[in-house]
Amino acid sequence: MAIEEILEKQREYFKTGATLPVSFRIKNLLKLYKCIRRHEDEINVALQQDLGKCQFEAFTCETGLVLMELNYMIRHTPAYAMKHPIYTPVGQCVGSGFKKSVPYGNVLIMSPWNYPFLLTMEPISDAIAAGNTIIVKPSAYATATGDVIERIIKECFPEEYIAVVRGGREENQELLKQKFDMIFFTGSQSVGKEVLRHAAEHVTPVVLELGGKSPCVVDSTAKIKTAARRIVYGKFLNCGQTCVVPDYIICHSSVKDRLVKELCKQIAVQFGDKPLENPEYGRIVNKKHFDRVVRLIDTNKVVCGGQYDLEALKIAPTVMDNVSWDDAVMQEEIFGPVLPVLTFETYEELYDLFYNKPKPLGFYIFSEDRKRINETIERCAFGGGCINDTIMQIAINSFGFGGVGESGMGSYHGKAGFKAFSHEKSIHKKVTWYDFPVRYSPHNKVFKFLSHLYLR
């Protein structure tokens, strides 16, 4: 069926009000939850085919997080969908006010390839909870996972409620020509700008979950062994193909040598002496991205890793030392298993540096200096982050997740996800048994009284 026909069917379905009752939303969240559980083995196989993910990583980083979000929404949607009273000033007597979240209507969700199940199903869960109809466009690069997503959606929902559109760039362009009530996009900054340009044609609200070069600061007070272990976990999860991974380390010069040594040791501990032969270590999604990441590796600066296997599309966890801001690896988001290490001397140097850089999606600081930690969080702009850890901010439902500036706009997960797919109406309700006379003409006699009343 043509995209225009699907969208028109969804508009007609939304107009009936079928998606508005909270009971309808809960029923469909439960239906999706049970269907995902039935298809878990298929999801695991698909993620292995697309990205080489092992079963543990498939569950902890994709399926499990989706099930957590569905559980969260099943529990909290009734409260989020209720009317919430608002304070009404005395000047508006006799009346009251409330806020009411209502669905945007027909929404488009465009998802990426790096977490193809999570970053498709999690926003779908939020959109269902908020009461929308949905057209979802999975990435063309993760075809096996896209197939499973399509089967699950078709098994659970009629097309006039939730529909899947497959394809590549041509289908993306066709979708973006349509008028939606809201667009949710996860992906690269370049494509995000294109989405925003198309959305502007129809003044369509958007949530953009982008990426960027997220820094990891390690200062002289940090516990180096703990820092290295947690950085290695976060950086090389999903073979570095995560939008919030530490893109690079910038550490105090006094601890750099110790940190680099410990990073190499932790890579061996977590991935073995031959990571390319480790069945639990993933791969790059396709040859195009494999070639791009390999070009970023300067063999003269590699202190650990650097090996790769073209046939398997695998690149070993790689650490590069003595990196400068002019190196190729610092000119773009790496989105692969390559970790450059730079140094700094003072925090003021850091603040000046980050002030002039694009705002990242994630920010990580390893330090035992509470004053410096608080100061850094206040003075540096970023979407979200961790103190003495990496990437774990994205795994907590009660944390809104989103970027700022070049790394995106809007947020989701939990309550933030419900709000992302809702418009919050403010309503003033007036009684009819009394009419306050002072607002009606003539005004001369009551002006002083009224101005005093409103300024209280």
C-alpha positions as a Markdown table, in Angstrom:
| # | Residue | x | y | z |
|---|---|---|---|---|
| 1 | Met | 0.0 | 0.0 | 0.0 |
| 2 | Ala | 1.3 | 3.5 | -0.8 |
| 3 | Ile | 2.5 | 5.7 | 2.0 |
| 4 | Glu | -0.2 | 8.3 | 1.3 |
| 5 | Glu | -2.9 | 5.6 | 1.6 |
| 6 | Ile | -1.5 | 4.3 | 4.9 |
| 7 | Leu | -1.4 | 7.8 | 6.4 |
| 8 | Glu | -4.9 | 8.6 | 5.3 |
| 9 | Lys | -6.2 | 5.4 | 6.8 |
| 10 | Gln | -4.4 | 6.3 | 10.1 |
| 11 | Arg | -5.9 | 9.8 | 10.0 |
| 12 | Glu | -9.4 | 8.4 | 9.7 |
| 13 | Tyr | -8.8 | 5.9 | 12.4 |
| 14 | Phe | -7.4 | 8.5 | 14.8 |
| 15 | Lys | -10.4 | 10.7 | 14.1 |
| 16 | Thr | -12.7 | 8.0 | 15.5 |
| 17 | Gly | -11.1 | 8.5 | 18.9 |
| 18 | Ala | -10.3 | 4.8 | 19.2 |
| 19 | Thr | -6.8 | 5.4 | 20.5 |
| 20 | Leu | -7.8 | 7.8 | 23.2 |
| 21 | Pro | -9.1 | 5.6 | 26.1 |
| 22 | Val | -6.4 | 4.6 | 28.5 |
| 23 | Ser | -7.8 | 1.1 | 28.6 |
| 24 | Phe | -7.1 | 0.8 | 24.8 |
| 25 | Arg | -3.5 | 2.0 | 25.3 |
| 26 | Ile | -2.8 | -0.4 | 28.2 |
| 27 | Lys | -4.3 | -3.4 | 26.2 |
| 28 | Asn | -2.0 | -2.7 | 23.3 |
| 29 | Leu | 1.0 | -2.2 | 25.4 |
| 30 | Leu | 0.3 | -5.6 | 27.0 |
| 31 | Lys | -0.2 | -7.1 | 23.6 |
| 32 | Leu | 3.1 | -5.8 | 22.4 |
| 33 | Tyr | 4.9 | -7.0 | 25.5 |
| 34 | Lys | 3.6 | -10.6 | 25.2 |
| 35 | Cys | 4.4 | -10.7 | 21.5 |
| 36 | Ile | 8.0 | -9.6 | 22.0 |
| 37 | Arg | 8.4 | -12.3 | 24.6 |
| 38 | Arg | 7.1 | -14.9 | 22.1 |
| 39 | His | 9.6 | -13.7 | 19.5 |
| 40 | Glu | 12.7 | -13.3 | 21.7 |
| 41 | Asp | 14.6 | -16.1 | 20.0 |
| 42 | Glu | 14.0 | -14.6 | 16.6 |
| 43 | Ile | 15.1 | -11.2 | 17.8 |
| 44 | Asn | 18.3 | -12.6 | 19.1 |
| 45 | Val | 19.0 | -14.4 | 15.8 |
| 46 | Ala | 18.3 | -11.2 | 13.9 |
| 47 | Leu | 20.6 | -9.0 | 16.0 |
| 48 | Gln | 23.3 | -11.7 | 15.6 |
| 49 | Gln | 22.9 | -11.5 | 11.8 |
| 50 | Asp | 22.9 | -7.7 | 11.6 |
| 51 | Leu | 25.5 | -6.7 | 14.2 |
| 52 | Gly | 27.0 | -9.9 | 15.6 |
| 53 | Lys | 25.4 | -9.3 | 19.0 |
| 54 | Cys | 25.6 | -12.2 | 21.5 |
| 55 | Gln | 22.4 | -13.3 | 23.3 |
| 56 | Phe | 23.4 | -11.5 | 26.5 |
| 57 | Glu | 24.0 | -8.2 | 24.8 |
| 58 | Ala | 20.8 | -8.6 | 22.7 |
| 59 | Phe | 18.8 | -8.9 | 25.9 |
| 60 | Thr | 20.5 | -6.4 | 28.2 |
| 61 | Cys | 20.9 | -3.7 | 25.6 |
| 62 | Glu | 17.8 | -4.2 | 23.3 |
| 63 | Thr | 15.0 | -6.6 | 24.2 |
| 64 | Gly | 15.3 | -6.2 | 28.0 |
| 65 | Leu | 15.2 | -2.4 | 27.8 |
| 66 | Val | 12.1 | -2.5 | 25.6 |
| 67 | Leu | 10.3 | -4.8 | 28.0 |
| 68 | Met | 11.3 | -2.5 | 30.8 |
| 69 | Glu | 9.8 | 0.5 | 29.0 |
| 70 | Leu | 6.6 | -1.3 | 28.2 |
| 71 | Asn | 6.3 | -2.4 | 31.9 |
| 72 | Tyr | 6.9 | 1.2 | 32.9 |
| 73 | Met | 4.2 | 2.6 | 30.6 |
| 74 | Ile | 1.7 | -0.1 | 31.6 |
| 75 | Arg | 2.1 | 1.0 | 35.2 |
| 76 | His | 2.2 | 4.8 | 34.7 |
| 77 | Thr | 0.1 | 5.7 | 31.7 |
| 78 | Pro | -3.2 | 6.0 | 33.7 |
| 79 | Ala | -1.6 | 8.7 | 35.9 |
| 80 | Tyr | 0.1 | 10.5 | 33.0 |
| 81 | Ala | -3.1 | 10.6 | 31.0 |
| 82 | Met | -5.1 | 12.1 | 33.9 |
| 83 | Lys | -6.1 | 15.8 | 34.3 |
| 84 | His | -3.7 | 17.5 | 36.7 |
| 85 | Pro | -4.8 | 20.6 | 38.5 |
| 86 | Ile | -3.0 | 24.0 | 38.1 |
| 87 | Tyr | -3.0 | 26.8 | 40.5 |
| 88 | Thr | -5.4 | 29.5 | 39.4 |
| 89 | Pro | -4.7 | 33.1 | 40.7 |
| 90 | Val | -7.4 | 34.9 | 42.6 |
| 91 | Gly | -7.9 | 37.4 | 39.8 |
| 92 | Gln | -9.5 | 34.6 | 37.8 |
| 93 | Cys | -12.2 | 33.8 | 40.3 |
| 94 | Val | -14.4 | 32.0 | 40.4 |
| 95 | Gly | -12.7 | 29.2 | 38.4 |
| 96 | Ser | -10.1 | 26.5 | 38.3 |
| 97 | Gly | -7.5 | 25.1 | 35.9 |
| 98 | Phe | -6.0 | 21.8 | 34.8 |
| 99 | Lys | -3.5 | 20.3 | 32.4 |
| 100 | Lys | -4.4 | 17.5 | 30.1 |
| 101 | Ser | -2.0 | 15.5 | 27.9 |
| 102 | Val | -3.4 | 14.5 | 24.6 |
| 103 | Pro | -1.8 | 12.6 | 21.7 |
| 104 | Tyr | -0.4 | 14.5 | 18.8 |
| 105 | Gly | -2.2 | 12.2 | 16.3 |
| 106 | Asn | -0.4 | 10.6 | 13.4 |
| 107 | Val | 3.3 | 10.2 | 14.2 |
| 108 | Leu | 6.3 | 9.0 | 12.2 |
| 109 | Ile | 9.1 | 7.1 | 14.0 |
| 110 | Met | 12.4 | 6.7 | 12.0 |
| 111 | Ser | 14.9 | 4.4 | 13.7 |
| 112 | Pro | 18.6 | 3.7 | 13.2 |
| 113 | Trp | 20.6 | 0.5 | 12.6 |
| 114 | Asn | 22.9 | 0.4 | 15.6 |
| 115 | Tyr | 20.3 | -0.6 | 18.1 |
| 116 | Pro | 17.6 | -1.6 | 15.6 |
| 117 | Phe | 15.2 | -3.2 | 17.9 |
| 118 | Leu | 15.5 | -1.0 | 21.0 |
| 119 | Leu | 15.5 | 2.3 | 19.1 |
| 120 | Thr | 12.4 | 1.3 | 17.2 |
| 121 | Met | 10.3 | -0.4 | 19.8 |
| 122 | Glu | 11.0 | 1.9 | 22.7 |
| 123 | Pro | 9.6 | 5.0 | 21.0 |
| 124 | Ile | 6.7 | 2.9 | 19.7 |
| 125 | Ser | 5.9 | 2.0 | 23.3 |
| 126 | Asp | 5.9 | 5.7 | 24.3 |
| 127 | Ala | 3.8 | 6.6 | 21.3 |
| 128 | Ile | 1.2 | 3.9 | 22.1 |
| 129 | Ala | 1.0 | 5.0 | 25.7 |
| 130 | Ala | 0.4 | 8.6 | 24.6 |
| 131 | Gly | -2.5 | 7.5 | 22.3 |
| 132 | Asn | -1.1 | 8.1 | 18.8 |
| 133 | Thr | -1.3 | 6.2 | 15.5 |
| 134 | Ile | 2.2 | 5.3 | 14.2 |
| 135 | Ile | 4.1 | 4.8 | 11.0 |
| 136 | Val | 7.5 | 3.3 | 11.7 |
| 137 | Lys | 10.4 | 3.3 | 9.4 |
| 138 | Pro | 13.2 | 0.8 | 10.5 |
| 139 | Ser | 16.7 | 1.2 | 9.1 |
| 140 | Ala | 17.5 | -0.4 | 5.8 |
| 141 | Tyr | 20.9 | -1.5 | 7.2 |
| 142 | Ala | 19.5 | -3.9 | 9.8 |
| 143 | Thr | 17.4 | -6.0 | 7.5 |
| 144 | Ala | 17.0 | -9.1 | 9.7 |
| 145 | Thr | 15.9 | -7.1 | 12.7 |
| 146 | Gly | 13.6 | -5.1 | 10.4 |
| 147 | Asp | 11.9 | -8.3 | 9.3 |
| 148 | Val | 11.2 | -9.3 | 12.9 |
| 149 | Ile | 9.9 | -5.9 | 13.8 |
| 150 | Glu | 7.6 | -6.0 | 10.8 |
| 151 | Arg | 6.3 | -9.5 | 11.8 |
| 152 | Ile | 5.7 | -8.4 | 15.4 |
| 153 | Ile | 3.8 | -5.2 | 14.4 |
| 154 | Lys | 1.6 | -7.0 | 11.9 |
| 155 | Glu | 0.8 | -9.7 | 14.4 |
| 156 | Cys | -0.2 | -7.2 | 17.0 |
| 157 | Phe | -1.8 | -4.2 | 15.2 |
| 158 | Pro | -3.9 | -3.3 | 12.2 |
| 159 | Glu | -2.3 | -1.1 | 9.6 |
| 160 | Glu | -4.6 | 1.8 | 10.3 |
| 161 | Tyr | -3.2 | 1.9 | 13.9 |
| 162 | Ile | 0.5 | 1.0 | 13.5 |
| 163 | Ala | 2.2 | 0.4 | 10.2 |
| 164 | Val | 5.7 | -0.5 | 9.1 |
| 165 | Val | 7.3 | 1.1 | 5.9 |
| 166 | Arg | 10.4 | -0.7 | 4.7 |
| 167 | Gly | 13.0 | 0.6 | 2.2 |
| 168 | Gly | 15.9 | 3.0 | 2.0 |
| 169 | Arg | 16.6 | 6.6 | 1.0 |
| 170 | Glu | 13.7 | 6.8 | -1.5 |
| 171 | Glu | 11.1 | 5.7 | 1.1 |
| 172 | Asn | 12.6 | 8.1 | 3.7 |
| 173 | Gln | 12.2 | 11.0 | 1.3 |
| 174 | Glu | 8.7 | 10.0 | 0.5 |
| 175 | Leu | 7.8 | 9.8 | 4.2 |
| 176 | Leu | 9.3 | 13.2 | 4.9 |
| 177 | Lys | 7.2 | 14.8 | 2.2 |
| 178 | Gln | 4.0 | 13.9 | 4.1 |
| 179 | Lys | 2.3 | 15.9 | 6.8 |
| 180 | Phe | 2.6 | 14.2 | 10.1 |
| 181 | Asp | 1.5 | 15.5 | 13.5 |
| 182 | Met | 4.9 | 14.7 | 15.0 |
| 183 | Ile | 8.2 | 13.2 | 13.9 |
| 184 | Phe | 10.6 | 11.2 | 16.1 |
| 185 | Phe | 14.0 | 10.6 | 14.5 |
| 186 | Thr | 17.1 | 8.8 | 15.8 |
| 187 | Gly | 20.2 | 8.9 | 13.7 |
| 188 | Ser | 23.1 | 11.0 | 12.4 |
| 189 | Gln | 23.3 | 14.8 | 12.6 |
| 190 | Ser | 23.4 | 15.2 | 8.8 |
| 191 | Val | 20.1 | 13.2 | 8.3 |
| 192 | Gly | 18.6 | 14.9 | 11.4 |
| 193 | Lys | 19.1 | 18.3 | 9.7 |
| 194 | Glu | 17.3 | 16.9 | 6.6 |
| 195 | Val | 14.4 | 15.7 | 8.8 |
| 196 | Leu | 14.2 | 19.1 | 10.5 |
| 197 | Arg | 14.1 | 20.9 | 7.1 |
| 198 | His | 11.2 | 18.8 | 5.9 |
| 199 | Ala | 9.4 | 19.1 | 9.2 |
| 200 | Ala | 9.6 | 22.9 | 9.0 |
| 201 | Glu | 7.6 | 22.9 | 5.7 |
| 202 | His | 4.6 | 21.7 | 7.7 |
| 203 | Val | 5.6 | 23.3 | 11.1 |
| 204 | Thr | 5.7 | 19.7 | 12.5 |
| 205 | Pro | 7.1 | 19.2 | 16.0 |
| 206 | Val | 10.1 | 16.9 | 16.1 |
| 207 | Val | 12.3 | 15.0 | 18.5 |
| 208 | Leu | 15.8 | 14.5 | 17.2 |
| 209 | Glu | 18.1 | 12.0 | 18.9 |
| 210 | Leu | 21.4 | 12.5 | 17.3 |
| 211 | Gly | 25.0 | 12.0 | 18.4 |
| 212 | Gly | 28.3 | 13.7 | 18.4 |
| 213 | Lys | 31.8 | 13.4 | 19.9 |
| 214 | Ser | 31.0 | 12.7 | 23.6 |
| 215 | Pro | 34.0 | 13.4 | 25.8 |
| 216 | Cys | 35.2 | 11.4 | 28.8 |
| 217 | Val | 37.2 | 13.4 | 31.3 |
| 218 | Val | 39.6 | 11.6 | 33.6 |
| 219 | Asp | 41.3 | 13.9 | 36.1 |
| 220 | Ser | 44.2 | 13.5 | 38.5 |
| 221 | Thr | 42.0 | 12.3 | 41.4 |
| 222 | Ala | 40.2 | 9.5 | 39.4 |
| 223 | Lys | 40.5 | 5.9 | 40.4 |
| 224 | Ile | 42.3 | 4.7 | 37.3 |
| 225 | Lys | 41.5 | 1.0 | 37.4 |
| 226 | Thr | 37.8 | 1.6 | 37.9 |
| 227 | Ala | 37.8 | 4.3 | 35.3 |
| 228 | Ala | 39.5 | 2.1 | 32.7 |
| 229 | Arg | 37.2 | -0.9 | 33.3 |
| 230 | Arg | 34.0 | 1.2 | 32.9 |
| 231 | Ile | 35.3 | 3.2 | 30.0 |
| 232 | Val | 36.3 | 0.0 | 28.1 |
| 233 | Tyr | 32.8 | -1.5 | 28.8 |
| 234 | Gly | 31.0 | 1.6 | 27.6 |
| 235 | Lys | 33.2 | 2.4 | 24.6 |
| 236 | Phe | 33.4 | -1.0 | 23.0 |
| 237 | Leu | 29.8 | -2.1 | 23.7 |
| 238 | Asn | 28.2 | -2.9 | 20.4 |
| 239 | Cys | 31.6 | -2.5 | 18.8 |
| 240 | Gly | 31.5 | 1.2 | 19.6 |
| 241 | Gln | 28.4 | 1.8 | 17.6 |
| 242 | Thr | 26.4 | 3.6 | 20.2 |
| 243 | Cys | 25.5 | 7.3 | 20.0 |
| 244 | Val | 26.4 | 8.0 | 23.6 |
| 245 | Val | 29.7 | 6.1 | 23.9 |
| 246 | Pro | 32.8 | 8.0 | 25.1 |
| 247 | Asp | 34.0 | 9.1 | 21.7 |
| 248 | Tyr | 37.4 | 10.1 | 23.2 |
| 249 | Ile | 39.2 | 10.4 | 26.5 |
| 250 | Ile | 40.7 | 13.7 | 27.6 |
| 251 | Cys | 42.7 | 13.0 | 30.8 |
| 252 | His | 45.0 | 15.0 | 33.0 |
| 253 | Ser | 48.6 | 14.6 | 31.8 |
| 254 | Ser | 49.8 | 13.3 | 35.2 |
| 255 | Val | 47.6 | 10.1 | 34.9 |
| 256 | Lys | 47.8 | 9.5 | 31.1 |
| 257 | Asp | 50.4 | 6.8 | 31.1 |
| 258 | Arg | 48.8 | 4.9 | 33.9 |
| 259 | Leu | 45.4 | 5.2 | 32.3 |
| 260 | Val | 46.5 | 4.0 | 28.8 |
| 261 | Lys | 48.3 | 1.0 | 30.4 |
| 262 | Glu | 45.1 | 0.1 | 32.3 |
| 263 | Leu | 42.9 | 0.5 | 29.3 |
| 264 | Cys | 44.9 | -2.0 | 27.4 |
| 265 | Lys | 44.9 | -4.4 | 30.3 |
| 266 | Gln | 41.1 | -4.1 | 30.6 |
| 267 | Ile | 40.6 | -4.8 | 26.9 |
| 268 | Ala | 42.4 | -8.0 | 27.4 |
| 269 | Val | 40.4 | -8.9 | 30.5 |
| 270 | Gln | 37.0 | -8.1 | 28.9 |
| 271 | Phe | 37.6 | -9.3 | 25.3 |
| 272 | Gly | 40.5 | -11.7 | 25.5 |
| 273 | Asp | 44.0 | -11.6 | 23.9 |
| 274 | Lys | 42.3 | -12.2 | 20.5 |
| 275 | Pro | 39.1 | -10.1 | 20.4 |
| 276 | Leu | 38.5 | -10.8 | 16.7 |
| 277 | Glu | 38.0 | -14.4 | 17.6 |
| 278 | Asn | 35.7 | -13.7 | 20.6 |
| 279 | Pro | 32.2 | -14.8 | 19.7 |
| 280 | Glu | 30.7 | -12.3 | 22.1 |
| 281 | Tyr | 32.4 | -9.3 | 20.4 |
| 282 | Gly | 30.3 | -7.8 | 17.7 |
| 283 | Arg | 31.0 | -6.5 | 14.3 |
| 284 | Ile | 30.6 | -3.3 | 12.2 |
| 285 | Val | 27.2 | -3.1 | 10.4 |
| 286 | Asn | 28.5 | -3.1 | 6.8 |
| 287 | Lys | 31.6 | -2.5 | 4.7 |
| 288 | Lys | 30.9 | 1.2 | 4.1 |
| 289 | His | 31.1 | 1.9 | 7.9 |
| 290 | Phe | 34.0 | -0.6 | 8.3 |
| 291 | Asp | 36.1 | 1.2 | 5.7 |
| 292 | Arg | 35.3 | 4.6 | 7.3 |
| 293 | Val | 36.4 | 3.5 | 10.8 |
| 294 | Val | 39.6 | 1.7 | 9.5 |
| 295 | Arg | 40.6 | 5.0 | 7.8 |
| 296 | Leu | 40.5 | 6.8 | 11.2 |
| 297 | Ile | 43.1 | 4.5 | 12.7 |
| 298 | Asp | 46.7 | 6.0 | 12.7 |
| 299 | Thr | 48.9 | 2.9 | 13.1 |
| 300 | Asn | 51.7 | 5.1 | 14.4 |
| 301 | Lys | 49.6 | 6.1 | 17.4 |
| 302 | Val | 48.0 | 2.7 | 18.2 |
| 303 | Val | 49.1 | 1.3 | 21.6 |
| 304 | Cys | 46.6 | -1.5 | 21.8 |
| 305 | Gly | 44.5 | -3.3 | 19.1 |
| 306 | Gly | 44.5 | -2.0 | 15.6 |
| 307 | Gln | 43.8 | -5.4 | 14.0 |
| 308 | Tyr | 40.8 | -5.9 | 11.8 |
| 309 | Asp | 39.1 | -8.6 | 9.7 |
| 310 | Leu | 37.5 | -7.4 | 6.5 |
| 311 | Glu | 35.7 | -10.6 | 5.8 |
| 312 | Ala | 34.1 | -10.7 | 9.3 |
| 313 | Leu | 33.7 | -6.9 | 9.4 |
| 314 | Lys | 35.4 | -6.9 | 12.8 |
| 315 | Ile | 37.8 | -4.3 | 14.2 |
| 316 | Ala | 39.6 | -5.0 | 17.4 |
| 317 | Pro | 39.2 | -2.6 | 20.4 |
| 318 | Thr | 41.8 | 0.0 | 19.6 |
| 319 | Val | 43.4 | 2.6 | 21.8 |
| 320 | Met | 45.4 | 5.5 | 20.2 |
| 321 | Asp | 47.8 | 7.6 | 22.3 |
| 322 | Asn | 49.4 | 11.0 | 21.7 |
| 323 | Val | 46.4 | 12.1 | 19.6 |
| 324 | Ser | 46.0 | 15.8 | 18.6 |
| 325 | Trp | 42.9 | 17.7 | 17.7 |
| 326 | Asp | 44.1 | 17.8 | 14.1 |
| 327 | Asp | 44.1 | 14.0 | 13.6 |
| 328 | Ala | 41.5 | 12.4 | 11.4 |
| 329 | Val | 40.0 | 10.5 | 14.3 |
| 330 | Met | 39.1 | 13.8 | 16.0 |
| 331 | Gln | 37.3 | 15.3 | 12.9 |
| 332 | Glu | 34.1 | 13.3 | 13.1 |
| 333 | Glu | 32.1 | 11.1 | 15.4 |
| 334 | Ile | 34.0 | 7.7 | 15.4 |
| 335 | Phe | 31.0 | 5.4 | 15.9 |
| 336 | Gly | 33.4 | 2.4 | 16.1 |
| 337 | Pro | 35.8 | 0.6 | 18.4 |
| 338 | Val | 38.6 | 3.2 | 18.3 |
| 339 | Leu | 39.4 | 5.2 | 21.4 |
| 340 | Pro | 41.7 | 8.3 | 21.1 |
| 341 | Val | 43.4 | 9.6 | 24.2 |
| 342 | Leu | 44.2 | 13.3 | 24.6 |
| 343 | Thr | 45.5 | 15.3 | 27.6 |
| 344 | Phe | 44.7 | 18.5 | 29.5 |
| 345 | Glu | 46.5 | 20.5 | 32.3 |
| 346 | Thr | 43.8 | 22.7 | 33.9 |
| 347 | Tyr | 40.0 | 22.6 | 34.1 |
| 348 | Glu | 39.8 | 26.2 | 32.7 |
| 349 | Glu | 41.5 | 24.8 | 29.6 |
| 350 | Leu | 38.8 | 22.2 | 29.5 |
| 351 | Tyr | 35.9 | 24.6 | 29.9 |
| 352 | Asp | 37.3 | 26.9 | 27.1 |
| 353 | Leu | 37.7 | 23.8 | 24.9 |
| 354 | Phe | 34.2 | 22.4 | 25.3 |
| 355 | Tyr | 32.6 | 25.8 | 25.0 |
| 356 | Asn | 33.8 | 26.1 | 21.4 |
| 357 | Lys | 32.9 | 22.5 | 20.5 |
| 358 | Pro | 29.5 | 21.2 | 19.3 |
| 359 | Lys | 27.3 | 20.2 | 22.3 |
| 360 | Pro | 27.6 | 16.4 | 22.7 |
| 361 | Leu | 24.9 | 13.9 | 23.5 |
| 362 | Gly | 26.9 | 12.3 | 26.4 |
| 363 | Phe | 29.5 | 13.6 | 28.8 |
| 364 | Tyr | 31.5 | 11.5 | 31.3 |
| 365 | Ile | 33.8 | 12.6 | 34.1 |
| 366 | Phe | 35.9 | 10.4 | 36.4 |
| 367 | Ser | 37.0 | 12.2 | 39.5 |
| 368 | Glu | 36.9 | 12.1 | 43.2 |
| 369 | Asp | 36.8 | 15.9 | 43.5 |
| 370 | Arg | 33.2 | 16.8 | 44.2 |
| 371 | Lys | 33.7 | 20.5 | 43.7 |
| 372 | Arg | 35.3 | 20.0 | 40.3 |
| 373 | Ile | 32.6 | 17.5 | 39.3 |
| 374 | Asn | 29.8 | 19.9 | 40.2 |
| 375 | Glu | 31.5 | 22.8 | 38.5 |
| 376 | Thr | 32.1 | 20.8 | 35.3 |
| 377 | Ile | 28.5 | 19.7 | 35.1 |
| 378 | Glu | 27.3 | 23.3 | 35.4 |
| 379 | Arg | 29.8 | 24.8 | 33.0 |
| 380 | Cys | 29.7 | 22.3 | 30.1 |
| 381 | Ala | 26.7 | 21.8 | 27.8 |
| 382 | Phe | 25.6 | 18.3 | 26.9 |
| 383 | Gly | 22.6 | 16.1 | 26.7 |
| 384 | Gly | 23.2 | 13.8 | 29.7 |
| 385 | Gly | 26.0 | 11.8 | 31.3 |
| 386 | Cys | 27.5 | 9.9 | 34.2 |
| 387 | Ile | 29.9 | 10.6 | 37.1 |
| 388 | Asn | 32.4 | 7.8 | 37.4 |
| 389 | Asp | 30.7 | 5.6 | 34.8 |
| 390 | Thr | 29.7 | 5.6 | 31.2 |
| 391 | Ile | 26.5 | 5.2 | 29.1 |
| 392 | Met | 24.4 | 3.9 | 32.1 |
| 393 | Gln | 22.2 | 7.0 | 32.0 |
| 394 | Ile | 20.3 | 5.6 | 29.0 |
| 395 | Ala | 19.2 | 2.4 | 30.8 |
| 396 | Ile | 17.0 | 4.1 | 33.5 |
| 397 | Asn | 13.4 | 4.7 | 32.7 |
| 398 | Ser | 13.0 | 7.6 | 35.1 |
| 399 | Phe | 15.8 | 9.5 | 33.3 |
| 400 | Gly | 14.8 | 11.5 | 30.3 |
| 401 | Phe | 17.2 | 10.9 | 27.5 |
| 402 | Gly | 18.0 | 13.5 | 24.8 |
| 403 | Gly | 20.4 | 15.9 | 23.3 |
| 404 | Val | 21.0 | 19.6 | 23.2 |
| 405 | Gly | 22.1 | 21.8 | 20.3 |
| 406 | Glu | 23.9 | 19.8 | 17.7 |
| 407 | Ser | 23.2 | 16.5 | 19.5 |
| 408 | Gly | 19.4 | 16.8 | 19.2 |
| 409 | Met | 16.3 | 18.2 | 20.7 |
| 410 | Gly | 13.6 | 16.8 | 23.0 |
| 411 | Ser | 13.9 | 13.7 | 25.2 |
| 412 | Tyr | 12.2 | 10.4 | 25.9 |
| 413 | His | 12.2 | 7.3 | 28.1 |
| 414 | Gly | 9.5 | 6.9 | 30.8 |
| 415 | Lys | 7.5 | 10.1 | 31.6 |
| 416 | Ala | 9.7 | 12.1 | 29.2 |
| 417 | Gly | 8.7 | 9.6 | 26.5 |
| 418 | Phe | 5.0 | 10.0 | 27.2 |
| 419 | Lys | 5.4 | 13.8 | 27.1 |
| 420 | Ala | 7.4 | 13.6 | 23.9 |
| 421 | Phe | 4.4 | 12.1 | 22.0 |
| 422 | Ser | 1.8 | 14.3 | 23.7 |
| 423 | His | 0.6 | 17.9 | 23.7 |
| 424 | Glu | -0.1 | 19.2 | 27.1 |
| 425 | Lys | -3.2 | 21.4 | 27.0 |
| 426 | Ser | -3.8 | 24.0 | 29.7 |
| 427 | Ile | -7.5 | 24.5 | 30.4 |
| 428 | His | -9.3 | 27.2 | 32.4 |
| 429 | Lys | -12.7 | 26.3 | 33.7 |
| 430 | Lys | -15.1 | 29.0 | 34.9 |
| 431 | Val | -18.3 | 28.5 | 36.9 |
| 432 | Thr | -21.6 | 29.7 | 35.4 |
| 433 | Trp | -23.4 | 30.6 | 38.6 |
| 434 | Tyr | -21.4 | 33.8 | 39.1 |
| 435 | Asp | -19.9 | 36.3 | 36.7 |
| 436 | Phe | -17.2 | 38.6 | 38.0 |
| 437 | Pro | -18.3 | 42.1 | 36.7 |
| 438 | Val | -15.0 | 44.1 | 36.8 |
| 439 | Arg | -13.7 | 42.8 | 33.4 |
| 440 | Tyr | -16.6 | 44.3 | 31.5 |
| 441 | Ser | -16.9 | 47.9 | 30.3 |
| 442 | Pro | -16.9 | 50.6 | 31.5 |
| 443 | His | -13.5 | 50.1 | 33.2 |
| 444 | Asn | -12.7 | 53.5 | 34.8 |
| 445 | Lys | -14.0 | 52.8 | 38.3 |
| 446 | Val | -12.4 | 49.4 | 38.8 |
| 447 | Phe | -9.0 | 49.9 | 37.1 |
| 448 | Lys | -7.0 | 50.7 | 40.3 |
| 449 | Phe | -8.7 | 47.8 | 42.1 |
| 450 | Leu | -8.1 | 45.4 | 39.2 |
| 451 | Ser | -4.4 | 46.3 | 38.8 |
| 452 | His | -3.8 | 45.8 | 42.5 |
| 453 | Leu | -5.6 | 42.4 | 42.4 |
| 454 | Tyr | -3.6 | 41.1 | 39.5 |
| 455 | Leu | -0.2 | 42.1 | 41.0 |
| 456 | Arg | -0.8 | 40.3 | 44.3 |
